[in-house]
Amino acid sequence: MSFKKSIQTILLGFALCFCFLVGIGQNPILAATLVETEPIFQEKMQTMSEKTVNLESTIDRFLTSIPPGYYTIANIEGLKKQLKNPQTLLVDVREPSEYKSGHIPDAINIPLQTLAQNLEQIPHDRPVVLYCSAGYRAAMGVMTLHLLGYDNVQGFPPSFAGWKTAGEAIASS
């Protein structure tokens, strides 16, 4: 199974277990009825608890196995080196007004909230780097695209603030 399919499967399983447990916990009548009418329910809950522990250890193994730099370009020099590759697509996920007030040269603007509607602009076969103003939106965009099957996407955590603070060139529209 591929790396991206593994994370999708793990996250889906975690989400389903979480929804099931929260759903029961939010409905005390259902929870009480299940406990009273089905003795096997307690055994199933114990099994689910054990599976949750297994899921947690699986997620922990997955997260600790992520190679350094897999999701991010950690510094200005790293981004400049990546941008020397003419195939790299730089995406500013900030709002259009933020982008217009200043952005990293050659970046295109696809606001985070419209990322899923603009997938045709994001190639699967070339490096893609996302940035925002401080790193949060870019991280959300990177994870979203990875869950949608992109394995060529990285974030730039120093983001626009780091680029600007370093005195690098800024473009405006």
N, C-alpha and C positions, 0 to 999 in steps of 0.2 A: 504494500500500500504506500502511496506517495506521501511525502511530508505534509503537503497541504491537505490531502484527504484525511490524514490522521488527525490534524487539528480540527478539521470540520466535524469529524465523527465524535471526537472528545467533547467539543463544545456543544454539539447537539445533544449528546447524552446527558451532559451536565445540566443543560437548560431544561430538558424533559423531566429529569429527576427533581430539579428545583421546583418547577411548576407543579408537579404532582404533590410534593410535600407541602408547599405553600397552600395549594388548593385545599388539602385536607385540613391543614392547620387553621385556615380561615373559616372553616365550616365546622363548628364544634358538634353540631348534631350529627353530621356525617361521620366525623371521627369517633364519637361516642357509639353510634350505631354499629360501625365497623368493628370496634373493639368488643362490644357486647355480643353481637350476633355471629361473629366469625372468630373463633379462637385462633384460627390459622393466620389471621391478620397480624397478630403480634409477631409471629414467626416471620411473616413476609417483611414486616417493618425492620426486624433484626437483620434479615438478609439485605434489605435496601441500605441499612446503616453500614453493613460490611462493604457493600458495593460502593457506597459513598467514600469510604476510606480508601478502597481500591482506586476509585476515580481520582481522589485527591493525590494519591501517590503517582498515578499515571500522569496527571497534569503537571505535578512537580517534576517528574522525570523529563517530560516534554519541554517545560520551560527552562530547565537547567541545561538541556541539550542544544538550545538555540545557539548557533555560532555567533561570536562577537561581530557586530556590524551587519548582521542579517537584516535587521529592520531599520537601521539608522546609519546616517553619515554624521559622525559626532562633532566635526569641527569645520571651520571655514576652509582650511587647506584641503580637506577631504572632498568638500563640495566643488571647489575650484578644479581639483584633479578630475572628478567625475564629469564636470561640465566640458572638459577638453574633448570628451567623446561626443562627436556631433550627433550621435544617435540618442543621447540622453534627452528626455523630455522633463522639463522643470515645471511643476504645477503649483501655483499659489492657490491655496484653498480658502483664502480669506474672502470677505464680502467684496463686491465690485468697487465700492467707495474706498475701501482700504487699499485695494490694488491700484486704483487710479491715483491715490495720493503718494504712491511710491512702491516699487517692487524690485526684485532681483532681475537684472536684465535677461531678456529672452524667455522669461516665465510666461506661461499662459494662465489665465484665471478661470478656475472651475471651483466655485464656492462649495464648501463641504456639503451643504444641504442639497446640492444639485448633482453630486458626484454620480449617483446611481443613474440619473437621467442623461449623463454625458459619457457613458462608458465607451462610446464609439471614438472618442477623442483620446482614449488611453490605450496605447498599444500593449499587447501581450509579449511582443518579441523584442522590445527595446527597454533599456533602463529608464525607470520613472522615479523622480524624486519629488516628494510633496513637502511644502513648508507653509507656515502660517505666521502669525505674529509672535507667538511664544512657544509653540510646540504641541499644544493640546489638540487642536483641530487636525493638525497633520498626523498625529499619532492615531486619531480616530479614523482618518482617511486611509492610512496604511493598513490598519487592521481590517477595515471594511473591504478594501480591495483584495487583501490576502484571502479573506473568507469567500470572496467572489471568484477565486481561482487565479488571481494574479500572483506570480512569484517573483516578479521583477521590480517590485516597488519598495522604496525605502523612504524614510522620513529624514528631515534635517532639523533636529531638535534646537539648535541655536536659533533657527528660524530667522525671520526678517529683522527682529530686534538685534540678534547677534551679528548679522550681516552689516546692519547699519552702524552699530557700535564699533565694529572693526574698521569702519571708514571705507568700506567697499563701495563700488559704483552702484548707484540707484537709478532706475529708469522710472519714468512717470508717463501716464497716458492722458 
